[in-house]
Structures are given as structure tokens and as C-alpha cells.
Amino acid sequence: MESNAKLIESLLESAAEYGKTSLELVKLKTVDKSADFVSSLIPHSVTGMLLATFLLFLNLGLAFWLGEIFGVIYLGFLVVAAFYGMTALVLHFFMHSWLKSKIHDFIIKQVLN
């Protein structure tokens, strides 16, 4: 009878150790995924900022150039703004769900890999 009690006690200790080990594994996987996400976020942020700066100056140059062509500087800015407004409307009405699903799938893929 005592051997059964010791066996059950040993089994319970093993189950407790398994639970602790499983919890530690989940913590380590979470830390790994978080570190991977943050470490990939920083280079993407820097690249995004450089790209945004490039596009800003490209758009300013285009607006001033169009303004010279039209003879009035503000018309160049209005044409560039109208282009981006129309592009935003097209993206919103025709590509919103497609773009949302692509971003959704990308995030899930990054989390699960």
C-alpha cells in the first residue's frame, strides 16, 4: 500500500514539474517572439522613416515643378494633393478588405512562426 502511495506521490511530483516546465517553455517562447518582433520593428521603422522623407521631398519637388508649369505654385500643390486624395479613396473603397486581409495574414504568420 505504501508503494502505491509513493508511486502516486511521485506521479504528482512529476506532473507538477511538467506543469512548471511547460509554463517556463511558454514564457521563453513568448520572450523569443517578442524579441523577434521588436528587433525586426526597429530596422523597418528606420527604413520607413527614410522612405517617408524621400517621398516628402519628391512630392515637394513635384508640386513646385507642377506649380512652375501652371504658373502658380499653389496649383502644383493642389494637383499633388488631389492625386493622393483620389488614390486614398480608391484604396479605401476598392482595396480596403483585400489590404486588411493581407496585413491580418502577415501578422498571424509572424506570430505563429
C-alpha positions, 0 to 999 in steps of 0.5 A: 500500500505504501508503494502505491502511495509513493508511486502516486506521490511521485506521479504528482511530483512529476506532473507538477514539474511538467506543469512548471516546465511547460509554463517556463517553455511558454514564457521563453517562447513568448520572450523569443517572439517578442524579441523577434518582433521588436528587433525586426520593428526597429530596422523597418521603422528606420527604413520607413522613416527614410522612405517617408522623407524621400517621398516628402521631398519628391512630392515637394519637388513635384508640386513646385515643378507642377506649380512652375508649369501652371504658373502658380505654385499653389496649383502644383500643390493642389494637383499633388494633393488631389492625386493622393486624395483620389488614390486614398479613396480608391484604396479605401473603397476598392482595396480596403478588405483585400489590404486588411486581409493581407496585413491580418495574414502577415501578422498571424504568420509572424506570430505563429512562426 
